[in-house]
């Protein structure tokens, strides 16, 4: 089989047969995940303002002792009735909000990392647009990180172990927890466990929902790479195969662009 550019990396997965893959996948996510303004909605926070306090972070959101160019600062806004700190991040250079106000876990140090957040954290781009929505609980991610562009979802991080998926897509179990990238029409573009590496198992779909590419890992065997036509039939050679190769390259290019977008604001994710 001809060598083509591989899309994404996944950890070693349970064995899966190519004939069990969904050759058409048109399910989409609900509006409260898909649209940034709906995903970012939170309940009103009742808190008591306190003495102003500022804490500084570098570009990777690590605590530092003084302001850092291209970094962030955290302002403590007050405390909730049960004693949790209400905080907000701002861009150091512009002093514009980098997050919406969010609550830290009870007893967490005021300069704790984001993993000490208790609930939803909404991140803004420098122009004020919603970029990402995370949820934290008991020091762990309580769901996928959802990434937005033009007010719509474009990517999701891998689902943390032990977390139930509120809106699962009908994917094989081997890919159920993988990171995902989407087209602007809401259709799944591809699944992966990493944004950057170019090896491992992967599934890619066309914008109409038809399977385009699969790379399946089997124990002690070479990866099984297949290109598919829009009707769900494997391709072997010829004009249709070459056309599919070009589609794979376009998806790969899009994936790399999305990885760069994420790394620009979340360098720790790259």
C-alpha positions as CSV (number, residue, x, y, z in Angstrom):
1,X,0.0,0.0,0.0
2,X,1.2,3.5,-0.8
3,X,2.7,5.5,2.0
4,X,0.6,8.5,3.0
5,X,0.9,11.2,5.6
6,X,-0.3,10.0,9.0
7,X,-2.7,12.2,10.9
8,X,-2.5,11.8,14.6
9,X,-1.1,9.8,17.5
10,X,-3.0,7.6,19.8
11,X,-1.8,5.5,22.7
12,X,-1.8,1.7,22.1
13,X,-5.5,0.8,21.8
14,X,-7.4,-2.4,22.2
15,X,-7.6,-4.5,19.1
16,X,-10.2,-3.3,16.6
17,X,-11.2,-4.7,13.3
18,X,-11.5,-2.3,10.3
19,X,-14.9,-3.8,9.4
20,X,-16.3,-2.6,12.8
21,X,-15.6,1.1,12.0
22,X,-18.5,3.4,11.3
23,X,-18.2,4.2,7.6
24,X,-20.6,7.1,8.0
25,X,-20.9,9.3,11.1
26,X,-23.3,12.2,11.0
27,X,-24.1,12.6,14.7
28,X,-23.3,16.0,16.2
29,X,-22.9,17.4,19.7
30,X,-25.6,19.3,21.5
31,X,-25.8,23.1,21.4
32,X,-24.5,23.6,24.9
33,X,-21.2,22.0,23.8
34,X,-21.1,23.2,20.2
35,X,-21.7,26.9,20.6
36,X,-19.2,28.9,22.7
37,X,-21.7,31.2,24.3
38,X,-23.9,28.3,25.5
39,X,-20.9,26.3,26.7
40,X,-19.6,29.3,28.7
41,X,-22.8,29.9,30.7
42,X,-22.4,29.5,34.4
43,X,-24.6,30.1,37.4
44,X,-24.4,33.5,39.1
45,X,-21.7,33.5,41.8
46,X,-22.6,35.0,45.2
47,X,-19.5,36.2,46.9
48,X,-18.2,38.8,49.4
49,X,-15.5,41.2,48.0
50,X,-12.3,41.2,50.0
51,X,-9.0,42.9,50.1
52,X,-7.4,43.0,46.6
53,X,-4.6,40.6,46.0
54,X,-2.6,39.9,42.8
55,X,-0.6,36.8,41.8
56,X,1.5,36.5,38.7
57,X,1.9,33.7,36.2
58,X,4.1,33.1,33.1
59,X,3.0,32.3,29.6
60,X,2.5,28.6,30.6
61,X,0.4,29.7,33.7
62,X,3.2,28.8,36.1
63,X,3.4,31.0,39.3
64,X,6.2,33.6,39.3
65,X,7.1,36.3,41.7
66,X,6.7,39.3,39.5
67,X,5.0,40.4,36.2
68,X,6.2,38.5,33.1
69,X,5.9,39.7,29.5
70,X,3.2,37.8,27.7
71,X,2.1,36.3,31.1
72,X,-1.0,36.6,33.2
73,X,-2.0,37.9,36.6
74,X,-4.7,36.6,38.9
75,X,-6.9,39.0,40.9
76,X,-8.6,37.6,44.0
77,X,-12.1,39.1,43.8
78,X,-13.5,37.8,47.1
79,X,-14.8,34.7,48.8
80,X,-18.0,32.6,48.5
81,X,-20.2,31.9,51.5
82,X,-18.4,28.6,52.0
83,X,-15.0,30.2,52.0
84,X,-13.7,29.4,48.5
85,X,-11.7,32.1,46.7
86,X,-13.3,33.8,43.6
87,X,-10.5,34.7,41.2
88,X,-10.0,36.0,37.6
89,X,-7.1,35.9,35.2
90,X,-6.0,38.9,33.1
91,X,-3.4,39.2,30.3
92,X,-0.4,40.9,31.7
93,X,0.4,43.0,28.6
94,X,-3.1,44.4,28.0
95,X,-4.8,43.9,31.4
96,X,-7.8,42.5,29.5
97,X,-9.6,39.4,31.0
98,X,-8.0,36.1,30.1
99,X,-10.8,34.1,31.9
100,X,-14.2,34.7,33.4
101,X,-14.3,34.7,37.2
102,X,-14.0,31.2,38.6
103,X,-13.8,29.6,42.0
104,X,-10.9,27.8,43.6
105,X,-11.4,24.6,45.7
106,X,-11.8,25.2,49.4
107,X,-8.4,25.6,51.0
108,X,-6.5,26.0,47.7
109,X,-3.6,28.4,47.8
110,X,-4.5,31.7,46.0
111,X,-1.7,31.1,43.4
112,X,-2.7,27.5,42.8
113,X,-2.7,26.0,39.3
114,X,-5.9,25.7,37.3
115,X,-6.3,22.1,38.4
116,X,-7.4,23.6,41.8
117,X,-10.3,25.3,40.2
118,X,-13.7,24.0,41.4
119,X,-16.1,24.1,38.4
120,X,-16.1,25.7,35.0
121,X,-13.2,27.9,33.8
122,X,-13.9,30.0,30.6
123,X,-10.8,31.2,28.8
124,X,-10.8,34.2,26.5
125,X,-8.6,35.1,23.5
126,X,-6.9,38.5,23.6
127,X,-9.7,40.0,21.5
128,X,-12.3,38.8,24.1
129,X,-13.6,35.9,22.1
130,X,-14.2,32.6,24.0
131,X,-11.4,30.3,23.3
132,X,-11.8,27.3,25.7
133,X,-14.0,25.9,28.4
134,X,-12.7,23.6,31.1
135,X,-14.3,22.0,34.1
136,X,-12.3,20.9,37.2
137,X,-13.2,19.1,40.4
138,X,-11.1,17.7,43.3
139,X,-7.9,18.6,41.5
140,X,-8.7,16.7,38.3
141,X,-10.2,17.5,34.9
142,X,-13.9,16.7,35.1
143,X,-14.4,16.5,31.4
144,X,-12.9,17.4,28.0
145,X,-11.4,20.8,27.3
146,X,-13.5,22.3,24.6
147,X,-11.8,24.7,22.1
148,X,-13.7,27.4,20.1
149,X,-13.0,29.4,17.0
150,X,-15.6,31.8,15.5
151,X,-17.9,31.0,18.4
152,X,-18.1,27.3,17.5
153,X,-16.3,24.2,18.7
154,X,-13.3,23.1,16.7
155,X,-11.6,20.7,19.0
156,X,-11.9,18.7,22.2
157,X,-9.1,17.2,24.3
158,X,-9.1,13.5,25.3
159,X,-11.7,12.5,27.8
160,X,-10.1,12.0,31.2
161,X,-10.0,8.4,32.5
162,X,-13.0,7.5,34.7
163,X,-15.1,10.4,33.5
164,X,-18.5,9.7,31.8
165,X,-19.2,11.3,28.4
166,X,-22.3,13.5,28.6
167,X,-22.8,13.4,24.9
168,X,-20.9,10.4,23.4
169,X,-20.4,10.1,19.6
170,X,-21.1,6.6,18.2
171,X,-17.4,5.7,17.9
172,X,-15.8,2.3,18.7
173,X,-14.7,1.9,22.3
174,X,-11.1,2.2,21.2
175,X,-11.6,5.8,20.0
176,X,-14.3,6.8,22.6
177,X,-11.8,8.7,24.8
178,X,-9.7,10.2,22.0
179,X,-9.3,13.9,21.3
180,X,-11.4,15.2,18.5
181,X,-11.4,17.9,15.8
182,X,-14.5,19.1,14.0
183,X,-15.6,20.8,10.8
184,X,-17.5,24.1,11.0
185,X,-20.7,22.3,10.1
186,X,-20.5,20.3,13.3
187,X,-19.3,17.0,11.7
188,X,-16.4,15.1,13.1
189,X,-13.2,15.6,11.2
190,X,-10.9,13.2,13.1
191,X,-10.1,11.6,16.4
192,X,-6.7,11.4,18.1
193,X,-5.0,11.2,21.5
194,X,-2.5,14.0,20.8
195,X,-2.4,17.2,18.9
196,X,1.2,17.1,17.5
197,X,2.7,13.7,16.8
198,X,2.1,12.0,13.5
199,X,1.9,8.3,14.2
200,X,-0.5,6.0,15.9
201,X,-4.1,5.1,15.4
202,X,-6.5,7.6,13.8
203,X,-9.9,8.0,12.1
204,X,-10.7,10.9,9.7
205,X,-14.1,11.7,8.2
206,X,-15.2,13.9,5.3
207,X,-17.4,16.9,5.9
208,X,-20.4,14.8,4.7
209,X,-19.8,12.3,7.4
210,X,-18.2,9.5,5.3
211,X,-15.1,7.7,6.5
212,X,-12.0,9.0,4.7
213,X,-9.0,7.4,6.5
214,X,-8.3,4.8,9.1
215,X,-5.0,3.7,10.8
216,X,-5.6,0.8,13.1
217,X,-3.0,-0.6,15.5
218,X,-2.9,-4.3,16.2
219,X,-0.7,-6.0,18.7
220,X,2.6,-7.2,17.2
221,X,1.5,-6.2,13.7
222,X,2.1,-3.4,11.3
223,X,-0.5,-0.6,11.4
224,X,-3.4,-1.2,9.1
225,X,-3.9,1.9,6.9
226,X,-7.0,2.2,4.7
227,X,-8.4,5.0,2.5
228,X,-12.1,4.8,2.0
229,X,-14.5,6.1,-0.7
230,X,-17.6,8.1,0.2
231,X,-19.8,4.9,0.0
232,X,-17.7,3.2,2.7
233,X,-15.6,0.9,0.4
234,X,-11.8,0.5,0.9
235,X,-9.7,2.0,-1.9
236,X,-6.6,0.3,-3.3
237,X,-5.3,2.4,-6.2
238,X,-6.2,4.6,-9.0
239,X,-7.7,8.1,-9.4
240,X,-10.1,7.7,-6.5
241,X,-7.3,6.7,-4.2
242,X,-5.2,9.7,-5.3
243,X,-8.1,12.0,-4.6
244,X,-8.5,10.6,-1.1
245,X,-4.8,11.1,-0.5
246,X,-5.3,14.8,-1.3
247,X,-8.2,14.9,1.1
248,X,-6.1,13.4,3.9
249,X,-3.4,16.0,3.3
250,X,-6.0,18.8,3.6
251,X,-7.3,17.3,6.9
252,X,-3.7,17.0,8.1
253,X,-3.0,20.6,7.3
254,X,-6.1,21.6,9.2
255,X,-5.1,19.5,12.2
256,X,-1.7,21.2,12.2
257,X,-3.3,24.6,12.1
258,X,-5.6,23.8,15.0
259,X,-2.6,22.4,17.0
260,X,-0.8,25.8,16.5
261,X,-3.9,27.7,17.6
262,X,-4.2,25.6,20.8
263,X,-0.4,25.9,21.5
264,X,-0.5,29.7,21.2
265,X,-2.8,30.0,24.2
266,X,-2.3,26.7,25.9
267,X,1.4,25.9,25.4
268,X,1.2,23.2,28.1
269,X,-1.1,21.2,25.8
270,X,1.4,20.9,23.0
